Amino acid sequence: MSNKPVQSLQPLLSLKGISKSFPGCLANDSIDLDIQQNEIHALLGQNGAGKSTLVKIMYGLLQPDKGEMTWQGNPLTVRSPAHARRLGIAMVFQHFSLFDSLTVLENIKLGLVGSDNHQSSRQLREEVLSLSERYGLPLAPDKHTYTLSVGEKQRIEILRCLLQSPQLLIMDEPTSVLTPQEVDALFVTLRNLRDDGVAILYISHKLQEIRSLCDRATILRNGVKVAVADPTKESATSLARLMIGDSADREFTDSQPSQSLTGTTLKVRNLSLWPNNNFAINLHDINFDVVPGEILGIAGVAGNGQDELMQVLSGETPVDRDVLQLNFNVCADAELSVSKSITKKIGHLKPGARRKLGLGVIPEERLGQATVPSMSLAENTLLTGFRRLPLAPGGWIKKRRLRNFTGQLLENYNVVYGDLNDAVTSLSGGNLQKLIVGREIEQQPSVLIVSQPTWGVDAGAAAQIRHKLREMAADGVAVLVISQDLDELLEVSTHIMAICAGRTSRVYPSAELDAATIGILMGGDTIESTHKVDAAPVLDGDHDASV
Amino acid sequence: MMRLYKRSQPSKFWIYAAPLLAVVLTFLSGLLLFALVGVSVPDAVYAFFVEPLSDRYALAELGVKAAPLIMIGVALSVGFRAGVWNIGAEGQLIVGAIAGSAVALKFYEVDAIWVLPLMCAAGVAGGMFWAAIPALLRSVTNASEILTSLMLTYVAALLLSYMVHGPMRDPDGFNFPESRLFHDAATLPLLLDGTRLHVGFAAALIIVLVVWIFMSRTMAGFSLLVAGAAPRAGVFAGFGKHRAVWFSLLFAGGVAGLAGLFEVAGPIGQLLPGISPGYGFSAIIVAFVGRLHPVGAMFAGLLLAWSYLGGEAAQISLNLPVAVTNVFQGLLLFYLLAADVLILYRFTPEVVTPASGSLNTDTVS
């Protein structure tokens, strides 16, 4: 049915031992990659796996530190994107470079200026129309670009590339901005191109797409090529495992502290959200509890509603008051184990008021959201610290107290820094995150919500941060961790749920899950139908997620 | 050839040196300008730069001009640091002056101690009201306050014109477009006898002090700085999306209104069609030359006041057009913005690559 790649043929583009490092990180570590003619080749990996760096090397935007490339068997050095285009390598970026006030044809023409083929407008129009018909890229050449949808704008970019008759077309996360219908149309186009002999390198972390579209997949993890696979023969789960890594070396900490009688429970009830923004994910009827002493992990591929959920929890997006509740369990009589519980509805509260009630938040974006990049370490400690710490009683900043506290904080959390007045940008990623985590933990929250706690953080700092989270839970804090790192979730969480397309799965004790099972949940499937777990009582009473 | 390289962090030296460099370059360009138009340079220097500082009366006049510039410049700098671009202080000044004048004329010849405070309150309220319009538009419809506040300035100017030609015209004024002269209880007390220096100058210095403390010591001031430097962090920390917009505009509007009231109740003494030589606009330069810091804005206000007086003196003694003031202010802002490049960038001679520069013997091997 489809033209399967013939492996014996000489590859169109071949990479051998490509390495590229940036200060503090090895982005590509000796990567091999072969792209055949007539194939759609997937480059698969999580954020930060090294996909972009590798592609930038192929397109001449970066030069490799080590390694060789060959093009149709001949040694190749791509000096610049212009050079790549002359060779026949074209690329469609995630962000388009189009002028909104110009028409489709004018934008296409603009991209061609300086190239070899000087044609008249009429010739160009005919060529554009014939190409767009042949590959199913319908476009009205005289429409103004600002009137077009994102999918139509992407078609302009693709047409621009096709006019140069490329032999290799690189698509960088092309579906991240498209609707499902536009994705289907794009796939038809890409298959047509493949059948006409154009090799396509398709970069994505969306497993389903790759399984339905691509002929082969090269999988990167932490800058290393971990596998070449035939995605049509792999399951989403096995691809996810390759992409995310096996959790064989996970450290088991089964002696979880029993849930303490007192403490604060965060309850999320019937959370649905339709953000007024085309790129945001709708949230559908999310329900869960985070109880004291628990670390609830939320797994999911990026862009499945985690950001939106985070904003609701932090208070940046206020919702109805009933949607979020804090249930304070106060021990009224320790001997008789009688406890009194007070429920406070907080959905409508702003971030500051929530903090005062003990809700600590560590967002994913460290510079610009969790901290003000241009401000000093001390000022950034003040940013949220003043809510629960006596750093600015009555609105008056106590400078000396702030300096002393910040100094103490940085010391306790082993932050390497120069001076308290240095801008927060002077810290490395790991040290910055230690400052943020410390700032929130020192406020003694009763509920702590963390997104990507150790993303881009060096191993030492990551271990330290995870240790802190477990300590918090042991002290009776309810902890919620949103992460894309399954190993991390399996290591720290007592319970895990997955989020997919704005819907959450049930909550499972993490001891009953492994990376493969979570992979299924991340894909939006239930495991009861496919997995033996249904025999065991998966939930205790506190964790019924489908109230 | 020289090349610009981005510094790893902003230069502390040039943050303070850039305004001084701009002043020096403005001065030198001024001399060149005078020479080009055929004016004797020593005479021009004397008239423009020395005369305004020559005696007690001249120094008092410097204070008279500087008072509104400092007040508004300091107030605008608060908003500019919070990322709120209020360009319409001139309009807020005018509406404040109209509102205060209305009180003065309503209680014409009422010799009571409360008349002047009431006028001040009306001036503040008028300026705040005018600034509340862009604040409302920004927070409800997300309309740029740069455009709305600027456009409202022209509305305010027409409103003033209507007032002095109509409702507030002096009934015994032979149809001149002027209000009555305010009576004594409605005019500002003087600080120095025999001059026009009024209590507004003292008020300006108090505002400098208050804003300085507010911005460096209070959480409210800190939250404005956060909103300006990283809006998303401000929302995350719970400082509210629109608080900075409302506060910045209302504060600057109120202060500008008060400055307008000081003008009509002080040096002018009545409502006229032209009550401000663009103080509201010059205050923008004041704020930036003063590095958006209250104390800096105080010195910058004095500097700009100097340029107003110098321009007037040059007009009288050298027959130069009044536009010379605007030219100087424009040059100052131009050089300041240019000099500010040095804060973030450094100039380095371009290194010639060995391949192309065979004469270049000192390249590192």
Chai-1 contact restraints between the chains, C-beta under 6 A:
chainA,res_idxA,chainB,res_idxB,connection_type,confidence,min_distance_angstrom,max_distance_angstrom,comment,restraint_id
A,E316,B,V235,contact,1.0,0.0,6.0,A-B,restraint_1
A,K350,B,G238,contact,1.0,0.0,6.0,A-B,restraint_2
A,P351,B,G238,contact,1.0,0.0,6.0,A-B,restraint_3
A,G352,B,G238,contact,1.0,0.0,6.0,A-B,restraint_4
A,G368,B,A230,contact,1.0,0.0,6.0,A-B,restraint_5
A,G368,B,R232,contact,1.0,0.0,6.0,A-B,restraint_6
A,Q369,B,R232,contact,1.0,0.0,6.0,A-B,restraint_7
A,Q369,B,A233,contact,1.0,0.0,6.0,A-B,restraint_8
A,Q369,B,F236,contact,1.0,0.0,6.0,A-B,restraint_9
A,V372,B,V226,contact,1.0,0.0,6.0,A-B,restraint_10
A,V372,B,A229,contact,1.0,0.0,6.0,A-B,restraint_11
A,V372,B,A230,contact,1.0,0.0,6.0,A-B,restraint_12
A,V372,B,A233,contact,1.0,0.0,6.0,A-B,restraint_13
A,S374,B,A229,contact,1.0,0.0,6.0,A-B,restraint_14
A,L383,B,A237,contact,1.0,0.0,6.0,A-B,restraint_15
A,T384,B,A237,contact,1.0,0.0,6.0,A-B,restraint_16
A,A392,B,M219,contact,1.0,0.0,6.0,A-B,restraint_17
A,G395,B,T218,contact,1.0,0.0,6.0,A-B,restraint_18
A,G395,B,M219,contact,1.0,0.0,6.0,A-B,restraint_19
A,I397,B,R217,contact,1.0,0.0,6.0,A-B,restraint_20
